[in-house]
Amino acid sequence: MNGDNRPNLLHLHAQQEWHQPAFILGNKAGLLALRNTIDTAIQQGSSHALTMTRDGEKFDLYVLMDDTDWQSESWRKAAVPYTEDAAVEQREEAVWPWDRKDLLGSNPTFFS
């Protein structure tokens, strides 16, 4: 919530497959929370904000910064975010963002 009691509404819609658009839909409070979370991640390496979808379901949004070269091992191993069966990540060695303890720290809230 922000100062005027409006919830931080944010919907994140991933790419379904290669070259398709991704969408972020939010109210002003949600988009400001996202911006502040991104700004903090740029300064500190990671950040998170409590947001919610329009049905009232709250979720923690984590923003992680991996500023290594795009051809580095961490980016080569990064799981792709696609959702369609034809493009969904299938590599067993792929590393998902929630497994990036090097960026998340040792005790993010969703591990408890």
C-alpha positions in Angstrom: 0.0 0.0 0.0 1.1 3.6 -0.5 0.2 6.8 1.3 -3.3 7.1 -0.1 -4.3 3.5 0.7 -4.3 2.3 -2.9 -2.8 -1.2 -3.1 0.3 -1.8 -5.2 -1.5 -3.6 -8.1 0.9 -5.3 -10.6 0.3 -7.9 -13.2 3.4 -9.5 -14.9 2.8 -11.3 -18.1 5.8 -13.2 -19.5 6.6 -13.9 -23.1 4.8 -16.9 -24.3 7.6 -17.8 -26.7 10.5 -16.2 -28.6 10.0 -12.7 -30.0 6.6 -12.2 -28.4 6.0 -9.2 -26.2 5.9 -9.2 -22.4 3.6 -6.9 -20.5 3.6 -5.2 -17.1 0.2 -3.8 -16.1 -0.1 -1.8 -12.9 -1.8 1.1 -11.2 0.4 4.1 -10.3 1.1 2.7 -6.8 2.2 -0.7 -8.3 4.4 0.9 -11.0 6.0 3.2 -8.4 6.7 0.2 -6.2 8.3 -1.5 -9.2 10.4 1.5 -10.0 11.6 1.9 -6.5 12.4 -1.8 -6.3 14.4 -1.6 -9.5 16.2 1.5 -8.3 17.2 -0.3 -5.1 18.3 -3.5 -7.0 20.5 -1.3 -9.2 22.1 0.2 -6.1 22.2 -3.0 -3.9 22.0 -5.9 -6.3 18.6 -7.1 -5.3 15.3 -5.9 -3.8 11.7 -6.9 -3.3 8.3 -5.3 -2.9 5.0 -6.6 -1.7 2.4 -6.2 -4.5 -0.9 -7.8 -5.4 -3.0 -8.8 -8.3 -6.5 -7.5 -9.0 -8.1 -10.4 -7.2 -6.3 -9.4 -4.0 -3.7 -12.1 -3.9 -0.5 -10.6 -2.6 3.0 -11.7 -3.8 6.6 -10.6 -3.3 8.2 -9.3 -6.4 11.9 -9.8 -6.5 14.2 -7.8 -8.7 17.7 -9.2 -9.1 20.7 -7.6 -10.9 23.2 -9.8 -12.6 25.5 -7.3 -14.3 28.0 -9.8 -15.6 28.7 -10.1 -19.4 25.7 -11.5 -21.3 27.9 -14.4 -22.3 29.0 -15.2 -18.8 28.3 -18.6 -17.2 25.5 -17.2 -15.0 23.6 -15.8 -18.1 24.3 -18.9 -20.1 22.8 -21.0 -17.3 19.9 -18.7 -16.7 16.5 -20.3 -17.3 14.5 -18.7 -20.1 11.2 -17.2 -19.0 8.9 -18.5 -21.8 5.6 -20.2 -20.9 4.5 -22.0 -24.1 5.4 -25.7 -24.4 7.4 -25.1 -27.6 9.7 -22.6 -25.9 9.6 -23.5 -22.2 12.9 -24.1 -20.4 14.0 -27.8 -20.7 17.6 -27.8 -19.7 18.2 -29.7 -16.5 21.2 -27.4 -15.7 19.2 -24.2 -16.1 19.2 -21.9 -13.1 16.0 -20.2 -12.1 15.9 -16.8 -10.4 14.7 -18.2 -7.1 17.8 -20.4 -7.0 20.2 -17.5 -7.3 21.2 -17.3 -3.7 24.3 -15.4 -4.8 21.9 -12.6 -5.7 19.1 -13.2 -3.3 21.2 -13.6 -0.1 20.9 -16.4 2.3 17.4 -16.0 3.6 14.8 -14.5 1.2 11.3 -14.7 2.7 10.0 -17.3 0.2 12.5 -19.9 1.5 11.1 -19.8 5.0 
